[in-house]
Amino acid sequence: MTFPERFNLADYYLDDRVREGRGDRPAILYRDETWTYADVQAAANRMANVLREVGVEVEDRVLIVLPDCPLFAATLFAVLKLGAVVTMVNPDLPLDDYYYYLNYTRARAVVCDAALAPLLGALGARYLRTVVARGGGLEAAMAHAPATFENEPTSPDDIAVWLFTSGSTGKPKGAVHMHHDFAYSTETYARQVLGVREDDVTLSIPKLFFGYATGTNLLFPFAAGARTVLYEEKSTPERMFDLIERYRPTILTSVPTMIGKMLAVPGAADRRLDGLRVTISAGEALPEELYLRWTRTFASEILDGIGSAELFHIYISNRFGEVRPGTLGRVVPGYEAKIVDDDGNPLPPGEIGTLWVKGDSAALCYFQAHEKSKEVLRGDWVVSGDKFSVDADGYFHYAGRTDDLLKVGGIFVAPVEVEAVLMQHPGVLKLGWQACEAFATELLALARSKLVHYKIPRKIEFCDALPRSDRGKIVRREVK
């Protein structure tokens, strides 16, 4: 796949839609507002002029600390138009985390809400020059800025975005991506697997700062001239049902945890989800039991897959009409994957090893992490920290992260296999069941009926909640 010598993602995702005559089409549905593609383009151009006026230049990093709203989209495209570099983080982090991100990225500017602006400005981040605040004068500045802007003539190989790792070991690191990485994933996964089209409406449970949602709920629909629903509120099961019934999305981006929570809401089966043509699941492996409960309850297909910050988005996925519950599906067109042993030798079908992936959306490096970059980014291959097996039909089966595996009597056990069995109990992920000894006894009996002896839990302990990252993933090292 090749891209022109001059290539800017703001052109590819936004300006091209207006040139195609789609400027009047709805692009963003936000509260009671409808933003057309021409509206978003004008806002992005104004924002680009504002950022240039405050001193943002080519290759400068800009940190976006905004909730999901039209300004987030306008800011992301504005930074790309400038030839600067997008970095983005959760707008609900502790101040210490912002101090880390500002100094690590060396961001020259940060775009945030007015309430956060003085706090970030007072942190004393060494490289920060400007805080641009929504509700703190930005709107007036944008109103006076020109609605036209000549995009920087970037190359496909210029740096466009840093995507942060989940920080499973130590502080998150920035996976440094070029402009063409995102277009490559769009042309492969979004078009050839999801089949995103102009009449789609997308809605995401994860927020836009997370690369998973950046793709499915902003970049992918914009590439097709579709519509995306944005909302600033927390993602709760009740909130998601309300949004689905109001906006009638056709594509829902979700994670296994929220799939379980939505199924557990009383009266869930009576909620209207009939407009969904597909639910996407990623972030963690989707247990077969959850897949079956969801598709039986809502008649909405789930395409479970796996992606990473290192490759921007999903590179292994189930396909329409070919889903195998309990698997992550097959390799996305344009990518290659293999399972290898500790010495890098390919393993035969059925054997568990480390997943290696190759594709042209791979990151250039981790910033300020030379040794980690060499460990993970080996030539054309990205070495994941995940253990998988692949069957004879090319379907990938998740066995857990390398550091999640348990060693019992000298044999490795994948927690996800045990969890998948326990989830078959009707009381798991269902409201109204009490944590008690009788419940624990039933869970252990179920485990004994379906697992070999060394995989059976020795005891069941109950807790109110599991520790999770800002992306909603279970932090298993803290569970241990």
N, C-alpha and C positions, 0 to 999 in steps of 0.2 A: 504494500500500500504506500503510495507516494503522495506528497503534498506539495503545493507550489513553493517556489523559492521564497516568496514573501507570504507569510501566513500568520494571522492573528486570531486567537480564539474568540475575541469579541465580534469579529467579522463572521466567523464560522457559525456561532450560535445565535447572534442577534442581528447584526446589520444585514446579513444575507436574507433574513426573513422579510425585512422591510423592502429590500431591493426586489424580492420575489413578488411583491404586491400583497404581502400579508400584514402590512403595518396596522390595519384596522382590526385585525383578529385579536380576540382576548388572549393574553399571555399569562397574567397572574390574577387569581381570584383571592382577595384579601378582605376579610370582614364583609362590608357592604360595597367594597370598591372593586372595579374591574379595570385592570391596566392592560392596554393593548401593547403590541410589540413596538409601535411607534412611541407610546408613552415611556416604555422602559428604555428605548434607545435615547430619547431626549433626556431622561433622567441620568442615564449613564454618561452621556456627553457633557451634561452640566457638571456632574460629579467629577469627571475627568478634568474639566477646566478648573474646578475648585481645588483639586489636589495639586494640579500643576502650579496654580497660583501660590499655594503654601509651600512649594518647594520640592514636591515629589518628582523624581526624575527616573529615567530608564534604569531598570534593575534594582531600584530601591524596593525594600520590603514594606508592605502596608499590612498592618494587623487589623482584621475585621473582628469586632467584638459586638455583634448585633444579634438580636433575635430574628426569627424568620419573618421577614417583611419585604416589601418591594425595595426598600433602600438597600437591603443586603444584596439583592440581585444587581441593582444599579451600581453599587460600589464594586462588586466583584468584576463586572464588565468594564467599569471605569479604570480600574487598576490595570487590567489587561490592555485596554486601549492605550494607556500610557507607556506600555512596555515595561511596567513595574511588575512586582511579584506579589501574588496573593498569599497571605497567611491568614488563618482564621481559627478561632478558638471559641469554646463554650462561653456564652455571656454570663454564666452563673458560677464562675470559679472564685475561689478565695484570692485575696489580693496577692499573697505570696506567689501563687501560680502565675498571675499576670506579670509580676516582676521577672519571673523566670523567662516567660515567653518573649517579653519585650527585649530583654538583654540577649537571649539566645538568637532571636531572629534579627536583631539590630534594626528593628523597624524604625523608619524615619517618621512614620505617621501611624496613628491608630484612629479608627472610626468606631464610635461607641455611642451609648445613650448619655444624655446630659448628666444623669445622676452618677454615672461612673466616671465621667471625664475628670473632675477634680481629684479623685482618688488615684487615677492612673497618672495624672500629671505630677502628683506629689510623690510618686514612688522613686523618682530620681533615676529612671532608666537612662543609661549612658548615651544611647544613640537617638532616643526619641526627641523629635523636634516639634511636632505638631499633634494636638489632639483635636479631632474634628467630631463634633457632637450633634447627634440627632436631638432636636429640642433645645439646642444651645446655640442657635445662630446659623446652623448649617442650612436650614430651609431658606432663609433669607439670602444666603450666599449663592445657593443653587438657583434661586429665582432670578438673580441678577447675572448669572453666568450664561454664556452662549449655549444654545441647544444643539450646536454643531461642533464636531471635533474630528480632526484628521488623525486616524489611528497611527500609532508608531509602526513603521514597516518591519515588524519582527520576522524572524526566521522560524520555521517549524522547530528548530533546535534551540531557540532561546528559552531561558527559564521562565516559567509562567506561574507555577503554584508550588508551595510546599505543603505536603500532606503529613500530618503528625501521626506517628505510631501510637498505639494504645498505651505505651509506657508500662508494659507488663514487667519489665525489669528496669528499674530506675526511671529517670525523667524521660518524657516523650522526646523523640528526635524527629527532625524534619526530613521526610523523603522528598528529594528535590526533583521536580518534574518539569518537562519541556512542553511547549504548546502542542506539539503533535501527539503527545501521550493521550490526551483527553479525547481528541478527535478519533484516534485509533480505537479506543474503547467504545466510543459512540458508534463507529462504523461496524464494529464486530458484535459486541454484546447487545447494545441498545437496538440496533437495526435487525440483526440476524437472529437473535434469540428472543428478546422481548417483542420485537416488531412494533416499536413505538410509532404511532401514526398521528395524523393531524387531528382526528376527532377524539383523541385520548384526553383524559383529565387525570392528573397524578396527585397523590396525597401521600405524605410520608410521616411515619411515627418518629424516626430519628430526625434530628435537626440538621440544617444546612451546613453547619461547620464541620460535620462528619462527612468525609468523602463519599461514603455510601449514598447519603441523601443528596449531596451536591450533584451527583450524577443523576440519580433516578428522579429527583424532584426539582431540578433546575436545568441542568445542561441537556439531558436526554429529551425532555419535552420541548425545550427551545429548539433543538436541532430538527424537530419534526413539525414545528409550528403548532404544537399542542398547548394545552392549558395546565397550569400548576396551581394548587391550593397552598397558600402560606398562612400560618397562624403563629402567634407569639406565645400562646399559653402552653403550659406543661402538657405532655402527652399522657393522658389517662385513658383507661378503657371507655369510660362514659363520654369523654370528650371526643374520642375517635368515632364512636357510633354517631354522635351528633353531627360531626363534620361529614361523615360518609352520607348520612341521610340528607344533609343540606346541599352538598355540592355534587353528589352522585359521581364520585371518581370511578374510573375504569381500571386504574393501576394503583395498588396500595403497597407502599414500601413498609415492611415490618421486620420484627425480630421475634425469635421464638418466645421470649418472655412475655411480650405483649400479646402474641397470639394466644398464649395460655390465659392471660388475664382477661382478655375479651371473651373467651369462651366461658370463663367463670362468672361473668356478670349475670345475675338473675334475669331471666327473660331474654337472653342473648339470641336465642333462636328466632325470636319474633322481630328482631331488628332488621331493617331493610338494607341488605348488602347485594341485592340482585343486580346492581349496575356494574359490579366489579367483574372484569374479565380475567384478572390475574392479581394474585398477591405475591410479592417477592419477599423471600426470607433470606437473611444473611446475618453476619456478625457472630453467630454461633450455629452449630449444627442443629437442624430441626429434627426432634425425635419423631419416629414414625407415628406414634400414638397421637401426637399433636396434629400432624398432617391429617390423619384420618378423622379426628374429631372436627377439625375446621372444615374439611371438604364435605363431610356429612351434614354439618350444621348449616353452612352457608352456600354450598354448591359453587364455591369460588376456588379455582385451581391455585395451588401454591407452587411456585418455582423456587426451590431451595438452591442456594449456590454459595460459593466462597470467593472472596476477593481479599485485597489487602492494600494498605497504603503504598506499598512498594510497587504495585501494578495498577494503582488508582482504583480499579473496580473489579467486577466479577469476571473470573476467567474459567471457572468450572461451574456448570449450571444444569439443572434439569430443563427439559424442553416440553412445550405443549404436546400433549398426546403421548409423551414418552416418559412420564414421571415414574421413578421407582422410589416409593416412600422409604425413608431411612437412608437414602444416599444423597450425595451432593450433585449427582448427574454426571455429565460428560464434559469434555474440554470444549470451551467456546471456540468457534472458528477464528483462526488467526493466532491461536495460542497452542503451545505444546506443554505436556506435563509428563512426569515420570516419577516413579517411586524407587528410591535407592536406599542401600544400606549405609552404615556409618563410614564406609570407605568410598562412597559415591558410585557403587556398582548397582545397575538396575536389578530390581527384584521381580520375580515372576508374579502373575496374578494371584491374589489371595494373601500374599505376605505383607506384613506391616513394615513400613519404612518411612523415610522422610520425603515429603513432597517437594519436587523441584519444578518450577514453571518458567517457560520462555514465552515472551511476547513483546511487541514493540511499544508497549505502554510502560515498560519498566523504568523505575527511577534512575537518575544518574548516579546518586550517592545519598548517604545520610550526611547532613551538614555537621561538621566538626566531629565526625566519628569515622575516621579512616579505617581502623581495624574492623569495626562492625560492618562497614561498607564492603570490605574485602571478604568478610565471612559470609555475608548474605547475597551480595551482588557479584556473582562469579561469571564473568564474561557475559553471555546472553542469558544466563540462567539466574533466576531468583530462588534462593534456598529458603524455604519457609521454616518456621518452627513447629510445623504441624506433622503429625503422624497419620498416615493414610494407608489404605490398601486399595487396589483397583481390581475389579473382577474381569472375567474373560470378555464381557460385553463393553468394557470401557467405562463402567460406572464407578465413581470414587466413593469410598466408605471412610468416614472420619473416625479416627481412633483417639483423638485428643492432642493437645500440645505436648511436646517432648517433656516439659517439666511438670505436666499434669499426671503423667502415668504413675501408677502405684506398683510397687514390687511386692508381691505376696508369695512367699515360699520360693523366691528366685524367679517367679514368672511375672511378666508385666501385665497389668490389668488397666484397661481404659475406663475411667469413670463414666464416660458417656454411655457405655454399654450397660452399666448397672443402672444409670439414671433412666435409660429408655425402658427398662423392665419395670422399675418402680412407678413410672408414669402411667403404666397400664392399670393401676389401681384407680377406681372411680373417685376416691377421695383426694387424690393428688391434683393440685391446681383447681380445686373446687371449693367454693365457699361453704361454710357450715360444718365441715369436719373438724373435730377437736383433736388437738395434740394430746394423745393419751397412750397408755401402755397397750391397750387393745388395738389401736391403730398401728402402733409399731409392730405388734405381733403379726398383724395381717400383712404388713409390708415385707417382713422377713419371710413369712410363709410363701408369698408370691415370688420372692427372690429365689428361695430354695426350689421352687417348682420349675424355674426357667433358666437358672444359671448353674454352671459347674461349681463345685464346692469352694474353690479358692476365690471365686468372684462374689460370693455371698457376703454381704456386710455382717460384721460381728455384732453391731448394735445400731439402733436408730436414735438420733438425737434431733430435737426440734429447736428451731430458733425463729425469731420474729421476721428476720429478713437476712438476705445474703449480701455481702459487700459487692458493690458494683462500681465500674468506672463511669466517667462522664458520658460514655457512649452506651451505657446500659449493659455492658458485658460483666459477667460474674468474675470477680478478682479471686481466682482460685488459690493464689498463694496466701491470701489472707484467710481463706477458709481453712487451709491446712494449719 
